[in-house]
Amino acid sequence: MYFNRKRSTVVMLASATLFASVLAQSQDIGSPDPDLLTRIYPGKAYSPYADRSFPNNVYWGETHLHTGLSLDAGLFGNILGHEDAYRFARGEQITSSGGLQVKLGRPLDWLVITDHSDMMGIATDIQSGAPNILANPKGKEWAEGFKKGGEAAGEAAFDLITHFAQMKVPAELVEQYSPGSEVYNNLWYDITETADAYNEPGQFTALIGYEWTSVPKGFNLHRNVILRDGGDKARKVTPLTTQPPLGTTDPLDLYAWLQDYEDNTGGQALAISHNGNLSNGWLFPLTDTYAGGKVDKNYVELRAKWEPLYEVTQIKGDGETHPFLSPNDEFADYETLDKGNLDLTQLKQDDMLQREYAREALKNGLALETSLGTNPYKFGMVGATDSHTALSTAEEENFFGKSTSAEPSPSRVEHPFVESKLGAIEGYELAASGYQGVWANENTREAIFDAMERKETYATTGPRIPVRFFGGWNFTDEDLRSRAPAFRGYEKGVPMGSDLPAAAGESPSFMVYALRDPVGANLDRIQIVKGWMDTKGKTHEKVYNVAWSDNREADAKGNLPPVGNTVDLEAANWSNTIGASELATVWSDPDFNPKHKAFYYARVIEIPTPRWVVYDRLRYGSKIPEGAKLIHQERAYTSPIWYTP
């Protein structure tokens, strides 16, 4: 375990030494040193796993996956359903929609399937050429395009997406595939029943959810709705949609739906927004909402209540920060997609960015709390794929793309993901991201949901990096002398997603530690990202390197030289001869001002590894387009810890 060089250079293989010392004392004196025992091991029993009340397991999954029931996924050729998605997530080998055999490297622990709530089932009927589809001119056009396959099917899919985003889907088709129709109600029943069938408490958790796909004029304002409950309660409602006349694109209406769900069923629900980078400045509003409302006391209170999490990384780009917003952050430009809105009908402008990215939203939330009394952007971090293949693949070497049309093939890197008269998002720009780690006591619907609600959860871009992050006022290096420092973390402070307790020292201290993914790359460094608001109401940010590998020396400003690069592009490989298998430190904020509101989160950076396009070149001989990034440094983002004067 490597510590901050300013504090210690000791490689901690201390467990054996420590317990040997305790054992020697017990043999010589008859009992262990009470002071040592109290400082190092505060467990309630000899076994460190007995009588432990805090969350002691990290469970891996995602809250954003689409099957062939989603209108766009189905028209792109996805023929897989919910059973296929669950079977794949829990580790079974299946056949993809494109006819390829596929299996996860390691099973997931839990999953939420979030098909678009609007027009569920229409894609299946377009695929089969159902009579009601062929009776409608536009429906017939889509069905014929799908039947032709290839480029024609892709054009039909994008045409349907554009009609949906611009709210121009024929009214009769909207009515036939909306809540209240026989098709829709039967599908929702099947979805909830299948989730119950695959939910195995303690083994695999299938949470029920859907995506409320608000996308007016192509601005990505989507939210994924997650239910804590089983089908018995979920079947008492039908999802909220966005297409008129029944649907709505106003998030206030979604918050009302969530409240009605809890009131009428006795259950619990939450919502997770995503891809602010494609919202063109509307996902994290500061004054006006796109729906025509105001960011007022009612708005901030409801958003804070119902949206405790933000999906910070996924296939359509990483949303932690942007180099324009964070020019002093050397790791800010990661998997950046910033060309425009979702369908590229409006290009990006710099002034939009501050209302699109997580770090800036966290900062703006501090200011809104000062003026309105509630911080609407006090969210935890999660990652997901948003895959439309029914396959939760966030592994670079096993990436099955955004849609069935982008499943592995020799030419997939050459085809744009979205293309309009204004430009294109190229296929090679998509990211093989991400997953969500949840700290919980058990693998059940209740435990996973409750962890998300209290924000004890974090995002990764794909690797399964175990990360702990605690904040308090009196952590010391001594608290890291155990192989189980979480005892001290919970005893002396609060975990990720929490508020610091009342000030009890000159500066808050943070304990953070991370282990590399057991089958992944070594770690380059751990950073703590701080955002704060000064007494004049201006917000600031700073990134601190707090623990790093390979005995590098930081300069006077705290900057580090690069960790190096062992990537073998020819073999799509890398070597763990650089970096560290684990990193940990206790860090105190050297710039703390007790009058300033602040938040802190940890960012864990891996050593360089190949991107998914390099594996395509190795296996297919694909020609990688000029401009495609071949190497990256994957990472994890913890949920923040907040300080309020």
C-alpha positions, 0 to 999 in steps of 0.5 A: 500500500503506497502512501502520499510521499509527503507523509510516508514512503512505507510500503504497507505490508503491515498486517502480518507484522502487526498481528505478530507484534500483538501475538508476541505481546499476548504470549509475553504479557498474557494480553495484547496492548490495549492502546494498540488494539484500540488504535488499530482494531476497533472490531467488536469481535475477534473475527473482523466480519462478526458484528460488523454493522457498516456496509462491507461489500461492493456490488457491481451493476448498472442502472441503464440498459435497453432491450429490443422493447425500446423503440430505437434499440429494436429498430436498430435490430435488437431482438433480445428481451429482458430474459436475455439481458438478465441471463447475460448480466448474471454470467451466462453465454448468449447469442447477440442480436447480430448472431455473435456468441457473447459472455461477460468476463465476470458476472454482474451482481445486479441490474436495472433494465430501463427501456424507454417508457414511450411506445414500448413494443412498437419496434417489435411490431415494426420488425414483424410488419404488424398490420397496424404498422403497415396501415400507417404510411410512416409506420410502413416506411419504417417497416420496409426500411427495417426489412431491407436491413443494412443502411436502410434499416439504420436510416429508418431507425434514425428517422424514427428517433428524429420524429420522436425527438421532434415529437412528430410520431404519427398520433395514431401510433403514439396512442396504440403504444401508450399506457392504457393500450392493451399492448402497453399494459401487457408489456409492463406486466411482463417486464415486472413479472420477469424482473421478479422471476430473475431476482434472487436475493443474495445472488442476483438483484433485478431492480425494476425501472424504466427510462423517462426519455424527455428529449424536446428538440433533441436536448437530452433531459432523460431520467432513469426511474428506479423502484425499490419494490417488486412487481406487486407494487410496480404493476399498480402503476404504468410508467410516465411517458413524454409524447403528447397527449398523455406524456410530458417533458417537464421534470416537475411532472416526473417528480409528481409521478414519483410522489404519486407512486410512493403515496399510492403503493407505499413503495419507494422510487428515485430518478437518475439523469444522464448525458448532460453533455448532450443537453446543450445547457439544459440538464443543470439549469440555473435560472429557467428550465427548458419546460418554461419553468423557473429554478425556484424554491419548489424546483430545487427542493423537488429535484434534491428529493427525487434525484440523489444521483447523476450518471457521470459516465457512459457510452455517449461520453464522460460527464465529470468535467470538460477542459473548457471548464477545468483548464488546470485539470490535466485529466479533464479531457476524457472521452469528451463528446461535446459537438451538440445535442443528441441528434446534432440539430444544434451545435455546442456553444461554450456558454452551454457547458457549465450547465452540462457537467457534473463538477460544475453542477456540484459547484453551482449547487452550492450557489443555488443553496445559498439563494434558495435554501436547497442544493438541487445538485447534491448528487452522488456519482454512478456509471452505466452503459446505456447500451441498446444491445441488451448487453451490459458490456463496459469492458474494452476487450469485450465491447459490443457497442451502443446498438446492434448496428455497432456490434463487433465487425471489421467496419464498425469504427468507420460508421458514425453514431449520429450524423446530421447536416451539422456534423457527426459523432463518429462511432470510434468516439463512443466510450466502453463505459461504465459500471456502478459500485454500490457499498451495501450489506447484502445483494438485495433490492432493498440494500442496493436501492438504499445505498443509492439513496444515501449516495454510498455508491460510485462510478467507474469507466468500466474497471471494477476498482474497489474504492473507499472514501471517508471524511472527518476531522481527525483521521490520521495515518494510524487509521490506515495501519489495518487491512480493514480501515473502514472500521475507522472510517465509519467510527470517526467520520462519514462515507462518500455521499454524506455531509461532514459532521460539525467542525471539530478541527482546523481542517477536515481530513479524508481517508481514501484507499483503492485497490486495482481491479483484480484482472485490470490495470495498476493504479497511477494515482488518487486525486481529491477534487475540491469545489467551493464557494467563497464569501463573495458567492464565487465558485472555485475548484482544485484538483489535489494529487494525494497518493501515487505510485512509483516514488515520483516526486511532486513539484512545488505546485503538487503536479506529478510527472506522468506514470509512464506507458506500457501499452503494446498497441500491436498486441492490444496489451499492457504491462503492470510493471508500472503503477501500484496495486493499491493506493491509500492516504489520509489527506487534510485540506491545506486550503480550508476556510471554515467560512466556505461551503465545499465538496470533495470527491475522489478520482482514481486514475489507472495507468494507460491501457488500450481503448476498444478500437485497438482490440477491433484492429487486433481481431478484425484487422480494422483500419482505425480512422485518423483521429481516433484515440487508441490509449486512455487512462480509465478511472473511478469517481466517488460520490462527494462529501459536503462541508457546510459552515 
